[in-house]
Amino acid sequence: MFADLEGRRVLFATEGKDHWMFEESARELGRHNGHQHASSRIAMDMNGR
């Protein structure tokens, strides 16, 4: 899930924990005039399950 913490809204949500999830989210962000390098903080769940 990608969220705007200041705006308190979900920007993008998808299943998965691999690199494809990040590529898909970057494409979706671009479709909404966002830029993939504009993220300032990231929290990741590295659980293998």
Gaussian input, Z-matrix of N, CA and C with variables (Angstrom, degrees):
# hf/3-21g

backbone

0 1
 N
 C     1     B1
 C     2     B2     1     A1
 N     3     B3     2     A2     1     D1
 C     4     B4     3     A3     2     D2
 C     5     B5     4     A4     3     D3
 N     6     B6     5     A5     4     D4
 C     7     B7     6     A6     5     D5
 C     8     B8     7     A7     6     D6
 N     9     B9     8     A8     7     D7
 C    10    B10     9     A9     8     D8
 C    11    B11    10    A10     9     D9
 N    12    B12    11    A11    10    D10
 C    13    B13    12    A12    11    D11
 C    14    B14    13    A13    12    D12
 N    15    B15    14    A14    13    D13
 C    16    B16    15    A15    14    D14
 C    17    B17    16    A16    15    D15
 N    18    B18    17    A17    16    D16
 C    19    B19    18    A18    17    D17
 C    20    B20    19    A19    18    D18
 N    21    B21    20    A20    19    D19
 C    22    B22    21    A21    20    D20
 C    23    B23    22    A22    21    D21
 N    24    B24    23    A23    22    D22
 C    25    B25    24    A24    23    D23
 C    26    B26    25    A25    24    D24
 N    27    B27    26    A26    25    D25
 C    28    B28    27    A27    26    D26
 C    29    B29    28    A28    27    D27
 N    30    B30    29    A29    28    D28
 C    31    B31    30    A30    29    D29
 C    32    B32    31    A31    30    D30
 N    33    B33    32    A32    31    D31
 C    34    B34    33    A33    32    D32
 C    35    B35    34    A34    33    D33
 N    36    B36    35    A35    34    D34
 C    37    B37    36    A36    35    D35
 C    38    B38    37    A37    36    D36
 N    39    B39    38    A38    37    D37
 C    40    B40    39    A39    38    D38
 C    41    B41    40    A40    39    D39
 N    42    B42    41    A41    40    D40
 C    43    B43    42    A42    41    D41
 C    44    B44    43    A43    42    D42
 N    45    B45    44    A44    43    D43
 C    46    B46    45    A45    44    D44
 C    47    B47    46    A46    45    D45
 N    48    B48    47    A47    46    D46
 C    49    B49    48    A48    47    D47
 C    50    B50    49    A49    48    D48
 N    51    B51    50    A50    49    D49
 C    52    B52    51    A51    50    D50
 C    53    B53    52    A52    51    D51
 N    54    B54    53    A53    52    D52
 C    55    B55    54    A54    53    D53
 C    56    B56    55    A55    54    D54
 N    57    B57    56    A56    55    D55
 C    58    B58    57    A57    56    D56
 C    59    B59    58    A58    57    D57
 N    60    B60    59    A59    58    D58
 C    61    B61    60    A60    59    D59
 C    62    B62    61    A61    60    D60
 N    63    B63    62    A62    61    D61
 C    64    B64    63    A63    62    D62
 C    65    B65    64    A64    63    D63
 N    66    B66    65    A65    64    D64
 C    67    B67    66    A66    65    D65
 C    68    B68    67    A67    66    D66
 N    69    B69    68    A68    67    D67
 C    70    B70    69    A69    68    D68
 C    71    B71    70    A70    69    D69
 N    72    B72    71    A71    70    D70
 C    73    B73    72    A72    71    D71
 C    74    B74    73    A73    72    D72
 N    75    B75    74    A74    73    D73
 C    76    B76    75    A75    74    D74
 C    77    B77    76    A76    75    D75
 N    78    B78    77    A77    76    D76
 C    79    B79    78    A78    77    D77
 C    80    B80    79    A79    78    D78
 N    81    B81    80    A80    79    D79
 C    82    B82    81    A81    80    D80
 C    83    B83    82    A82    81    D81
 N    84    B84    83    A83    82    D82
 C    85    B85    84    A84    83    D83
 C    86    B86    85    A85    84    D84
 N    87    B87    86    A86    85    D85
 C    88    B88    87    A87    86    D86
 C    89    B89    88    A88    87    D87
 N    90    B90    89    A89    88    D88
 C    91    B91    90    A90    89    D89
 C    92    B92    91    A91    90    D90
 N    93    B93    92    A92    91    D91
 C    94    B94    93    A93    92    D92
 C    95    B95    94    A94    93    D93
 N    96    B96    95    A95    94    D94
 C    97    B97    96    A96    95    D95
 C    98    B98    97    A97    96    D96
 N    99    B99    98    A98    97    D97
 C   100   B100    99    A99    98    D98
 C   101   B101   100   A100    99    D99
 N   102   B102   101   A101   100   D100
 C   103   B103   102   A102   101   D101
 C   104   B104   103   A103   102   D102
 N   105   B105   104   A104   103   D103
 C   106   B106   105   A105   104   D104
 C   107   B107   106   A106   105   D105
 N   108   B108   107   A107   106   D106
 C   109   B109   108   A108   107   D107
 C   110   B110   109   A109   108   D108
 N   111   B111   110   A110   109   D109
 C   112   B112   111   A111   110   D110
 C   113   B113   112   A112   111   D111
 N   114   B114   113   A113   112   D112
 C   115   B115   114   A114   113   D113
 C   116   B116   115   A115   114   D114
 N   117   B117   116   A116   115   D115
 C   118   B118   117   A117   116   D116
 C   119   B119   118   A118   117   D117
 N   120   B120   119   A119   118   D118
 C   121   B121   120   A120   119   D119
 C   122   B122   121   A121   120   D120
 N   123   B123   122   A122   121   D121
 C   124   B124   123   A123   122   D122
 C   125   B125   124   A124   123   D123
 N   126   B126   125   A125   124   D124
 C   127   B127   126   A126   125   D125
 C   128   B128   127   A127   126   D126
 N   129   B129   128   A128   127   D127
 C   130   B130   129   A129   128   D128
 C   131   B131   130   A130   129   D129
 N   132   B132   131   A131   130   D130
 C   133   B133   132   A132   131   D131
 C   134   B134   133   A133   132   D132
 N   135   B135   134   A134   133   D133
 C   136   B136   135   A135   134   D134
 C   137   B137   136   A136   135   D135
 N   138   B138   137   A137   136   D136
 C   139   B139   138   A138   137   D137
 C   140   B140   139   A139   138   D138
 N   141   B141   140   A140   139   D139
 C   142   B142   141   A141   140   D140
 C   143   B143   142   A142   141   D141
 N   144   B144   143   A143   142   D142
 C   145   B145   144   A144   143   D143
 C   146   B146   145   A145   144   D144

   B1=1.4321
   B2=1.5212
   B3=1.3178
   B4=1.4560
   B5=1.5199
   B6=1.3227
   B7=1.4581
   B8=1.5219
   B9=1.3131
   B10=1.4598
   B11=1.5221
   B12=1.3271
   B13=1.4576
   B14=1.5214
   B15=1.3150
   B16=1.4599
   B17=1.5237
   B18=1.3234
   B19=1.4597
   B20=1.5175
   B21=1.3446
   B22=1.4652
   B23=1.5254
   B24=1.3513
   B25=1.4577
   B26=1.5202
   B27=1.3120
   B28=1.4619
   B29=1.5181
   B30=1.3369
   B31=1.4581
   B32=1.5166
   B33=1.3359
   B34=1.4614
   B35=1.5158
   B36=1.3315
   B37=1.4603
   B38=1.5222
   B39=1.3227
   B40=1.4532
   B41=1.5263
   B42=1.3047
   B43=1.4621
   B44=1.5179
   B45=1.3136
   B46=1.4599
   B47=1.5159
   B48=1.3416
   B49=1.4635
   B50=1.5194
   B51=1.3247
   B52=1.4569
   B53=1.5337
   B54=1.3278
   B55=1.4556
   B56=1.5283
   B57=1.3275
   B58=1.4677
   B59=1.5212
   B60=1.3187
   B61=1.4551
   B62=1.5228
   B63=1.3369
   B64=1.4622
   B65=1.5215
   B66=1.3196
   B67=1.4614
   B68=1.5241
   B69=1.3195
   B70=1.4672
   B71=1.5292
   B72=1.3106
   B73=1.4694
   B74=1.5254
   B75=1.3274
   B76=1.4661
   B77=1.5291
   B78=1.3247
   B79=1.4692
   B80=1.5254
   B81=1.3147
   B82=1.4683
   B83=1.5264
   B84=1.3075
   B85=1.4624
   B86=1.5247
   B87=1.3243
   B88=1.4612
   B89=1.5162
   B90=1.3345
   B91=1.4680
   B92=1.5260
   B93=1.3222
   B94=1.4657
   B95=1.5299
   B96=1.3363
   B97=1.4694
   B98=1.5278
   B99=1.3074
   B100=1.4633
   B101=1.5163
   B102=1.3033
   B103=1.4594
   B104=1.5196
   B105=1.3335
   B106=1.4604
   B107=1.5216
   B108=1.3167
   B109=1.4650
   B110=1.5262
   B111=1.3258
   B112=1.4598
   B113=1.5224
   B114=1.3252
   B115=1.4692
   B116=1.5169
   B117=1.3281
   B118=1.4544
   B119=1.5186
   B120=1.3388
   B121=1.4591
   B122=1.5203
   B123=1.3269
   B124=1.4640
   B125=1.5202
   B126=1.3284
   B127=1.4636
   B128=1.5209
   B129=1.3362
   B130=1.4584
   B131=1.5228
   B132=1.3197
   B133=1.4536
   B134=1.5301
   B135=1.3077
   B136=1.4612
   B137=1.5319
   B138=1.3258
   B139=1.4546
   B140=1.5252
   B141=1.3067
   B142=1.4637
   B143=1.5057
   B144=1.2915
   B145=1.4700
   B146=1.4842
   A1=108.90
   A2=115.82
   A3=121.45
   A4=106.83
   A5=116.15
   A6=120.30
   A7=111.52
   A8=115.14
   A9=122.93
   A10=105.35
   A11=117.17
   A12=120.55
   A13=112.27
   A14=117.24
   A15=119.95
   A16=111.11
   A17=116.69
   A18=121.37
   A19=113.02
   A20=116.30
   A21=123.20
   A22=112.06
   A23=115.16
   A24=119.01
   A25=109.97
   A26=115.16
   A27=122.11
   A28=107.81
   A29=116.39
   A30=121.36
   A31=111.76
   A32=116.40
   A33=120.41
   A34=108.12
   A35=116.91
   A36=121.43
   A37=108.71
   A38=116.13
   A39=121.59
   A40=109.23
   A41=116.45
   A42=120.94
   A43=109.43
   A44=115.34
   A45=120.77
   A46=113.40
   A47=114.11
   A48=121.09
   A49=111.46
   A50=117.64
   A51=119.48
   A52=110.52
   A53=116.43
   A54=120.39
   A55=112.78
   A56=118.18
   A57=120.28
   A58=110.96
   A59=116.62
   A60=120.67
   A61=110.48
   A62=117.63
   A63=120.66
   A64=111.55
   A65=117.17
   A66=119.92
   A67=111.03
   A68=116.67
   A69=120.95
   A70=110.57
   A71=117.13
   A72=119.81
   A73=111.24
   A74=118.49
   A75=121.61
   A76=110.41
   A77=117.27
   A78=120.54
   A79=110.92
   A80=116.33
   A81=120.60
   A82=110.67
   A83=117.12
   A84=120.94
   A85=110.48
   A86=117.21
   A87=121.86
   A88=112.95
   A89=116.67
   A90=120.32
   A91=111.57
   A92=116.31
   A93=121.07
   A94=111.67
   A95=115.52
   A96=122.59
   A97=113.73
   A98=117.45
   A99=121.46
   A100=109.60
   A101=116.59
   A102=121.14
   A103=108.76
   A104=116.54
   A105=121.29
   A106=113.78
   A107=118.23
   A108=120.55
   A109=112.39
   A110=117.18
   A111=120.76
   A112=112.52
   A113=118.56
   A114=121.08
   A115=109.80
   A116=115.77
   A117=119.17
   A118=112.88
   A119=117.82
   A120=121.16
   A121=108.89
   A122=115.52
   A123=120.42
   A124=108.45
   A125=116.07
   A126=123.53
   A127=106.31
   A128=117.08
   A129=120.60
   A130=110.90
   A131=115.51
   A132=122.57
   A133=106.88
   A134=117.80
   A135=121.51
   A136=112.20
   A137=116.83
   A138=122.18
   A139=108.85
   A140=118.22
   A141=122.75
   A142=114.56
   A143=119.44
   A144=122.07
   A145=112.55
   D1=134.00
   D2=174.93
   D3=-111.76
   D4=128.74
   D5=-174.37
   D6=-132.95
   D7=150.55
   D8=171.37
   D9=-93.83
   D10=103.00
   D11=-175.10
   D12=-69.07
   D13=-35.24
   D14=178.75
   D15=-71.26
   D16=-41.51
   D17=179.42
   D18=-82.84
   D19=-8.03
   D20=179.69
   D21=53.67
   D22=55.32
   D23=178.37
   D24=-147.42
   D25=149.78
   D26=176.04
   D27=-80.88
   D28=130.08
   D29=178.70
   D30=-94.64
   D31=-37.50
   D32=-175.98
   D33=-161.40
   D34=138.61
   D35=176.66
   D36=-139.32
   D37=138.58
   D38=178.60
   D39=-153.83
   D40=162.30
   D41=175.48
   D42=-82.26
   D43=155.71
   D44=173.98
   D45=110.84
   D46=162.68
   D47=-179.33
   D48=-138.34
   D49=20.09
   D50=-177.49
   D51=-108.18
   D52=-176.96
   D53=-175.63
   D54=-65.64
   D55=-22.46
   D56=178.47
   D57=-64.56
   D58=-33.26
   D59=178.84
   D60=-62.21
   D61=-40.70
   D62=179.10
   D63=-68.64
   D64=-38.74
   D65=178.17
   D66=-64.52
   D67=-42.43
   D68=178.66
   D69=-63.81
   D70=-42.54
   D71=-179.50
   D72=-66.61
   D73=-35.91
   D74=177.98
   D75=-65.40
   D76=-40.18
   D77=176.74
   D78=-64.08
   D79=-43.56
   D80=-179.51
   D81=-65.13
   D82=-41.12
   D83=177.74
   D84=-60.99
   D85=-41.52
   D86=177.97
   D87=-63.54
   D88=-34.15
   D89=178.32
   D90=-66.17
   D91=-18.16
   D92=-178.87
   D93=-111.39
   D94=27.05
   D95=177.88
   D96=62.86
   D97=23.05
   D98=174.59
   D99=-94.26
   D100=169.40
   D101=178.82
   D102=-125.90
   D103=132.65
   D104=-175.30
   D105=-62.24
   D106=-21.68
   D107=179.69
   D108=-91.69
   D109=5.73
   D110=-179.48
   D111=-83.51
   D112=-7.52
   D113=179.30
   D114=-67.66
   D115=135.94
   D116=-179.06
   D117=-109.72
   D118=-21.50
   D119=-179.58
   D120=-141.95
   D121=143.08
   D122=179.19
   D123=-136.76
   D124=136.92
   D125=171.03
   D126=-122.96
   D127=131.67
   D128=-175.89
   D129=-125.21
   D130=140.25
   D131=172.82
   D132=-95.66
   D133=108.73
   D134=-177.22
   D135=-95.91
   D136=14.80
   D137=178.61
   D138=-60.63
   D139=131.86
   D140=-178.91
   D141=-79.52
   D142=-0.29
   D143=-177.57
   D144=-88.15

